[in-house]
Amino acid sequence: MTAAQWLLILSWAGLTLYALLGGADFGGGFWDALAGGARRGLAQRRLIEHSVGPVWEANHVWLIFVIVMFWTCFPGVFASVASTLYIPLTLVALGIIARGAAFAFRKASTELWQLRLFGGGFALSSVLTPFFLGTVAGGVASGRVPYGLAKGDLVGSWWNPTSILAGVLAVGTTAYLAAAFLTADARRGGQIQLADAFRRRGLGTAVVTGIIALGGIFILRSDAPALYAGLTGRALPIVVLSALAGLGSMALLIARRYGLTRITAALAVAAVLWGWAIAQYPVMLPPHVTVSDAAATPAVLHATLATVIVGMVLLVPSLLWLFTLFQRTPQPAQPNNGPAVTP
């Protein structure tokens, strides 16, 4: 394999980790919005805050990693995507900033109106950000981003049936990931009723997202035939794996096997991303721009690959240790009353 291929694999692995870890954080904001009033939603919001708090900034490392990798190793593709899809990408950036600021301000607030204001900002940005990330993916996958600076339609490239489908599925999958993860966190903290509440929400979200995905087949067949052909062709085994993992995670949720549910839910989402990659490979920008066409010079690729390997040796163990410590930290006892966020 060439250096460009290895770097593409590493970039896609980083994107997968961001979709799983950062996605679960965004999904937490989705459930924060639906937790209910000040008293009824207090326990749910405290659990979400406890689960997201120690890791939400660390999870954005993977997004930065992916951006830097594409910028360095595939500069033409990066420039094409950034210039044509700058509207949704700007909204994504604003959403990430607003979400982080609202999350931090909410923790420091004491007045109920402030908690409601910042809680609403946290929840809204947690829904809109993955939606716009999905529209970016849909624009690229459906071949609406031509090679070159701002060569594509600045609106139609991301506001089209495939992009809207991808955006809705992004919101649905992040919500499901969060529900699956939060069930285990709630049970570990001894909050069985809360675990059951997120279990029911996870099952409902899985059913709705699955129905949307099935209906999306017809959208892809008419709006993105090349992508449809790839997903139903050589990427079909990965698509089937995603479906089976999704059904398996639902069965595990029903059986209250929350630890295993995390694994199968993550596998279902990861398989979607890798199915897209396999369906489209070796094309990076449909219909004709391949990996070899878009790659930087060999000197840049080799230097980047060496740097990434060294960085992984330092970063990956540190992140694993962070998550290990966090999983060992019990959730603090919930107060019986007090203010909470009502978006």
Backbone torsions as a table, in degrees:
resi	resn	phi	psi	omega
1	MET	NA	148.8	-179.5
2	THR	-83.7	166.0	177.4
3	ALA	-61.8	-37.7	179.5
4	ALA	-62.1	-40.2	179.5
5	GLN	-67.3	-41.7	177.7
6	TRP	-62.7	-40.9	-179.4
7	LEU	-68.6	-34.8	176.1
8	LEU	-65.5	-41.4	177.9
9	ILE	-62.4	-44.8	179.1
10	LEU	-64.4	-38.5	177.6
11	SER	-63.8	-41.9	-179.3
12	TRP	-69.8	-33.0	174.7
13	ALA	-64.3	-40.7	176.2
14	GLY	-63.1	-40.9	177.5
15	LEU	-63.0	-39.4	178.8
16	THR	-63.2	-43.7	179.1
17	LEU	-64.2	-37.2	177.5
18	TYR	-67.5	-39.9	178.8
19	ALA	-62.8	-36.7	-178.1
20	LEU	-79.7	-51.3	-174.0
21	LEU	-81.1	-52.6	175.8
22	GLY	-64.8	-35.6	178.5
23	GLY	-61.5	-41.6	177.7
24	ALA	-63.0	-35.5	176.8
25	ASP	-64.4	-44.9	177.5
26	PHE	-61.7	-40.6	178.3
27	GLY	-62.3	-32.2	175.3
28	GLY	-60.2	-39.1	176.1
29	GLY	-64.8	-34.9	176.7
30	PHE	-59.6	-47.4	-179.7
31	TRP	-72.8	-27.2	173.9
32	ASP	-58.8	-40.0	-179.1
33	ALA	-66.5	-29.5	-175.2
34	LEU	-102.8	12.3	-175.3
35	ALA	-71.0	-23.1	179.4
36	GLY	108.6	-162.9	-175.5
37	GLY	-71.1	-176.5	-172.6
38	ALA	-58.5	-48.0	-177.8
39	ARG	-82.5	-45.2	-175.6
40	ARG	-65.2	-34.1	-176.3
41	GLY	-95.0	3.7	-174.0
42	LEU	-61.2	-49.3	-176.1
43	ALA	-62.8	-41.1	-179.6
44	GLN	-64.9	-43.3	-178.3
45	ARG	-68.9	-35.3	177.3
46	ARG	-66.2	-39.0	177.5
47	LEU	-64.5	-44.4	178.9
48	ILE	-61.6	-44.3	179.8
49	GLU	-63.0	-40.5	179.2
50	HIS	-67.0	-36.7	-177.4
51	SER	-76.0	-38.0	-175.1
52	VAL	-84.9	-35.9	-169.4
53	GLY	-49.2	-51.3	-173.8
54	PRO	-75.2	-14.8	-168.4
55	VAL	-124.5	-9.2	-170.0
56	TRP	-64.8	-34.9	177.6
57	GLU	-73.0	-39.3	179.6
58	ALA	-62.6	-35.2	-178.4
59	ASN	-65.9	-25.2	178.6
60	HIS	-73.2	-9.3	174.3
61	VAL	-55.8	-37.7	-176.3
62	TRP	-70.2	-34.3	176.4
63	LEU	-66.2	-43.9	177.7
64	ILE	-61.9	-41.9	178.4
65	PHE	-58.1	-46.4	-179.0
66	VAL	-64.6	-43.9	179.7
67	ILE	-60.3	-47.5	-178.7
68	VAL	-64.2	-39.4	-179.6
69	MET	-63.1	-47.5	-179.2
70	PHE	-69.5	-37.6	178.4
71	TRP	-61.8	-40.8	-176.1
72	THR	-82.9	-45.4	-169.8
73	CYS	-92.6	-27.7	-179.0
74	PHE	-134.1	64.2	-170.3
75	PRO	-62.5	-34.9	179.9
76	GLY	-65.4	-41.5	177.8
77	VAL	-66.0	-44.5	178.9
78	PHE	-58.7	-46.2	-178.6
79	ALA	-65.0	-38.9	-179.7
80	SER	-64.5	-46.9	-179.0
81	VAL	-66.9	-45.6	-176.5
82	ALA	-65.6	-34.2	-177.0
83	SER	-83.1	-37.2	179.6
84	THR	-78.2	-37.7	-175.1
85	LEU	-105.3	32.0	-174.7
86	TYR	-68.1	-24.7	-179.8
87	ILE	-66.7	-56.7	178.6
88	PRO	-66.2	-32.4	178.9
89	LEU	-66.5	-37.0	175.5
90	THR	-65.6	-40.7	177.8
91	LEU	-65.4	-35.1	175.4
92	VAL	-63.0	-47.6	-179.8
93	ALA	-60.7	-44.6	178.1
94	LEU	-63.2	-38.3	179.1
95	GLY	-64.7	-42.1	178.7
96	ILE	-63.7	-43.6	179.6
97	ILE	-64.7	-47.1	-178.8
98	ALA	-63.4	-38.9	-179.2
99	ARG	-64.8	-45.9	179.6
100	GLY	-64.9	-42.5	179.9
101	ALA	-65.1	-44.8	-179.3
102	ALA	-63.7	-39.6	179.7
103	PHE	-63.2	-43.0	-180.0
104	ALA	-68.7	-44.1	-178.8
105	PHE	-65.9	-34.7	179.7
106	ARG	-63.1	-39.1	-179.7
107	LYS	-65.4	-28.3	-178.0
108	ALA	-94.5	-1.6	-176.2
109	SER	-91.3	151.9	178.2
110	THR	-123.6	-25.3	179.9
111	GLU	-80.1	142.4	-177.0
112	LEU	-62.3	-39.4	-178.7
113	TRP	-65.9	-33.4	177.3
114	GLN	-70.0	-41.6	178.4
115	LEU	-61.4	-40.4	178.0
116	ARG	-66.5	-42.5	-179.2
117	LEU	-62.5	-52.8	-177.3
118	PHE	-72.3	-32.0	175.2
119	GLY	-65.4	-39.8	176.6
120	GLY	-64.3	-40.2	177.1
121	GLY	-64.2	-41.2	177.9
122	PHE	-61.8	-45.6	-177.5
123	ALA	-68.8	-45.8	-177.4
124	LEU	-63.5	-45.6	180.0
125	SER	-67.8	-27.4	177.8
126	SER	-70.1	-22.2	177.5
127	VAL	-91.7	-45.2	-175.6
128	LEU	-70.2	-34.8	-176.7
129	THR	-63.4	-52.2	176.6
130	PRO	-63.7	-30.3	177.6
131	PHE	-61.8	-47.8	-178.5
132	PHE	-70.7	-31.4	172.3
133	LEU	-61.8	-39.9	176.9
134	GLY	-64.2	-37.5	178.7
135	THR	-66.2	-33.1	175.5
136	VAL	-63.7	-47.1	179.0
137	ALA	-61.0	-41.6	179.5
138	GLY	-65.0	-37.4	178.2
139	GLY	-64.4	-41.8	178.6
140	VAL	-68.9	-47.5	-175.4
141	ALA	-65.1	-31.2	-178.8
142	SER	-87.6	4.7	175.0
143	GLY	77.6	28.7	-178.5
144	ARG	-100.0	10.0	178.1
145	VAL	-118.5	92.9	178.5
146	PRO	-71.9	158.5	-178.4
147	TYR	-73.2	130.2	-179.5
148	GLY	126.0	164.0	-176.5
149	LEU	-73.5	118.5	175.2
150	ALA	50.4	42.4	179.4
151	LYS	-82.7	-19.0	-176.5
152	GLY	-94.6	171.7	176.5
153	ASP	-67.0	123.4	-174.2
154	LEU	-69.8	-17.9	177.3
155	VAL	-112.0	-51.2	-177.7
156	GLY	-63.6	-20.5	-179.9
157	SER	-66.8	-26.1	-179.2
158	TRP	-123.7	-11.8	176.6
159	TRP	-110.4	85.0	-176.8
160	ASN	-152.5	168.4	-175.1
161	PRO	-56.4	-43.1	-178.8
162	THR	-66.9	-41.8	-180.0
163	SER	-66.8	-41.8	178.5
164	ILE	-63.9	-42.0	176.1
165	LEU	-58.8	-46.7	-179.8
166	ALA	-63.1	-39.0	178.5
167	GLY	-64.1	-44.4	179.4
168	VAL	-65.2	-42.1	178.0
169	LEU	-64.9	-34.3	177.2
170	ALA	-63.0	-43.4	178.2
171	VAL	-64.3	-43.5	-179.2
172	GLY	-63.7	-43.7	-178.2
173	THR	-69.8	-37.5	176.9
174	THR	-65.7	-38.8	177.5
175	ALA	-64.3	-39.9	179.8
176	TYR	-68.3	-43.0	177.1
177	LEU	-57.5	-45.1	-179.2
178	ALA	-62.4	-44.1	179.6
179	ALA	-61.8	-42.3	179.8
180	ALA	-64.2	-41.0	179.9
181	PHE	-71.2	-39.5	-175.6
182	LEU	-70.2	-27.1	176.4
183	THR	-60.8	-44.7	179.8
184	ALA	-66.4	-40.3	178.9
185	ASP	-63.8	-40.5	-179.4
186	ALA	-66.5	-42.8	-179.8
187	ARG	-67.3	-37.5	178.4
188	ARG	-62.7	-30.3	177.4
189	GLY	-87.3	5.3	178.1
190	GLY	79.2	13.8	-178.2
191	GLN	-99.9	78.4	-172.9
192	ILE	-65.5	-41.2	179.7
193	GLN	-63.8	-38.1	178.4
194	LEU	-68.1	-38.3	176.4
195	ALA	-61.0	-41.8	178.7
196	ASP	-66.1	-35.7	178.9
197	ALA	-63.4	-46.1	178.7
198	PHE	-72.2	-27.1	174.4
199	ARG	-62.3	-46.2	178.5
200	ARG	-64.3	-40.2	178.9
201	ARG	-66.0	-39.0	178.0
202	GLY	-62.9	-43.3	179.4
203	LEU	-64.1	-43.8	178.6
204	GLY	-62.8	-42.3	179.5
205	THR	-65.2	-38.6	179.6
206	ALA	-63.0	-41.6	-179.9
207	VAL	-65.2	-47.2	-178.9
208	VAL	-63.6	-45.4	-179.6
209	THR	-64.1	-38.8	177.8
210	GLY	-63.4	-40.4	178.3
211	ILE	-64.6	-42.3	178.0
212	ILE	-62.4	-41.4	179.8
213	ALA	-63.8	-41.2	178.3
214	LEU	-64.8	-42.8	176.4
215	GLY	-65.6	-28.9	179.1
216	GLY	-65.8	-20.0	177.6
217	ILE	-58.0	-42.3	-178.9
218	PHE	-70.2	-32.9	176.7
219	ILE	-65.4	-45.7	180.0
220	LEU	-65.0	-37.9	-178.1
221	ARG	-63.1	-33.2	-179.0
222	SER	-94.7	-32.6	-173.6
223	ASP	-98.7	-27.6	-179.4
224	ALA	-138.5	69.8	-173.9
225	PRO	-61.9	-33.7	179.4
226	ALA	-66.5	-42.7	177.3
227	LEU	-65.0	-42.6	178.4
228	TYR	-59.4	-43.6	179.7
229	ALA	-63.1	-39.8	178.8
230	GLY	-68.1	-41.1	-178.8
231	LEU	-69.6	-32.1	178.6
232	THR	-93.5	1.4	178.7
233	GLY	-106.5	-111.1	-173.7
234	ARG	-70.4	-21.1	178.3
235	ALA	-89.3	1.9	-176.2
236	LEU	-58.2	-41.7	178.0
237	PRO	-58.7	-36.1	178.9
238	ILE	-70.4	-37.8	177.3
239	VAL	-64.0	-42.4	178.0
240	VAL	-64.0	-40.6	177.1
241	LEU	-59.5	-41.6	178.4
242	SER	-61.3	-44.7	-179.9
243	ALA	-63.6	-43.9	-179.6
244	LEU	-65.5	-40.4	178.1
245	ALA	-64.8	-37.9	176.8
246	GLY	-63.8	-44.5	177.7
247	LEU	-65.3	-38.5	178.1
248	GLY	-64.1	-38.6	179.2
249	SER	-67.2	-34.8	175.9
250	MET	-65.4	-42.3	178.4
251	ALA	-62.8	-39.6	179.1
252	LEU	-68.5	-35.6	175.0
253	LEU	-63.2	-43.2	178.8
254	ILE	-60.9	-38.5	-179.9
255	ALA	-82.1	-1.4	-179.2
256	ARG	62.2	35.4	174.1
257	ARG	-97.3	74.5	-167.1
258	TYR	-69.2	-34.0	178.8
259	GLY	-63.2	-45.8	178.1
260	LEU	-69.0	-29.5	179.0
261	THR	-60.2	-39.0	178.0
262	ARG	-56.5	-42.2	-176.6
263	ILE	-68.2	-48.4	-177.1
264	THR	-69.6	-35.6	177.2
265	ALA	-64.9	-43.0	177.8
266	ALA	-64.1	-39.6	178.8
267	LEU	-63.5	-39.8	-179.9
268	ALA	-62.2	-43.2	-179.6
269	VAL	-72.0	-43.6	-179.9
270	ALA	-61.5	-37.6	-179.1
271	ALA	-64.9	-31.8	177.1
272	VAL	-62.5	-46.1	-179.2
273	LEU	-64.7	-43.7	-178.8
274	TRP	-73.8	-27.9	173.3
275	GLY	-63.8	-42.3	175.9
276	TRP	-60.9	-45.3	-178.9
277	ALA	-61.6	-44.4	-179.2
278	ILE	-68.5	-38.0	179.5
279	ALA	-62.9	-32.9	-173.8
280	GLN	-97.1	-23.7	-175.0
281	TYR	-59.6	140.6	6.6
282	PRO	-91.7	13.5	-179.2
283	VAL	-79.8	132.7	175.3
284	MET	-99.2	-40.3	173.5
285	LEU	-122.6	104.9	179.6
286	PRO	-59.7	145.3	10.1
287	PRO	-100.1	-9.7	-167.2
288	HIS	-128.3	-14.6	-173.8
289	VAL	-80.9	110.1	-175.7
290	THR	-94.0	176.8	178.7
291	VAL	-60.7	-46.0	-179.3
292	SER	-66.1	-34.2	178.1
293	ASP	-66.3	-37.7	-171.4
294	ALA	-91.2	-14.0	-172.8
295	ALA	-67.9	149.9	175.4
296	ALA	-73.9	-177.1	-178.7
297	THR	-66.8	153.5	-179.3
298	PRO	-55.2	-38.1	-178.9
299	ALA	-61.2	-42.8	178.9
300	VAL	-65.8	-43.8	-178.2
301	LEU	-63.4	-45.1	-178.5
302	HIS	-66.5	-41.8	178.9
303	ALA	-64.9	-39.9	179.7
304	THR	-67.1	-42.4	-179.5
305	LEU	-61.6	-43.7	178.4
306	ALA	-63.2	-41.2	179.8
307	THR	-65.4	-40.7	-179.5
308	VAL	-64.9	-40.6	179.5
309	ILE	-61.9	-45.3	177.8
310	VAL	-62.8	-43.4	179.8
311	GLY	-62.6	-38.1	179.8
312	MET	-65.3	-36.7	178.9
313	VAL	-61.3	-34.4	-179.5
314	LEU	-86.2	-40.8	-170.8
315	LEU	-80.2	-48.3	-172.4
316	VAL	-59.8	-48.5	177.2
317	PRO	-60.1	-35.9	179.7
318	SER	-64.6	-43.0	179.4
319	LEU	-68.1	-39.9	177.5
320	LEU	-61.4	-39.3	178.6
321	TRP	-67.2	-38.6	177.4
322	LEU	-60.3	-48.6	-178.8
323	PHE	-67.2	-35.4	178.3
324	THR	-63.5	-45.9	178.5
325	LEU	-62.5	-41.1	-178.3
326	PHE	-64.4	-40.6	-179.3
327	GLN	-67.8	-21.5	178.0
328	ARG	-85.3	-10.5	-176.0
329	THR	-86.6	115.9	179.8
330	PRO	-69.7	151.5	176.1
331	GLN	-73.3	136.2	178.2
332	PRO	-64.5	155.1	179.4
333	ALA	-60.7	143.8	-177.7
334	GLN	-85.2	136.0	175.5
335	PRO	-71.2	157.5	-179.5
336	ASN	-80.5	-23.2	-180.0
337	ASN	-152.7	-176.4	-178.0
338	GLY	121.6	169.0	-176.4
339	PRO	-73.1	151.8	174.6
340	ALA	-146.3	174.1	-174.9
341	VAL	-84.3	135.9	170.4
342	THR	-126.5	97.0	-176.8
343	PRO	-59.8	NA	NA
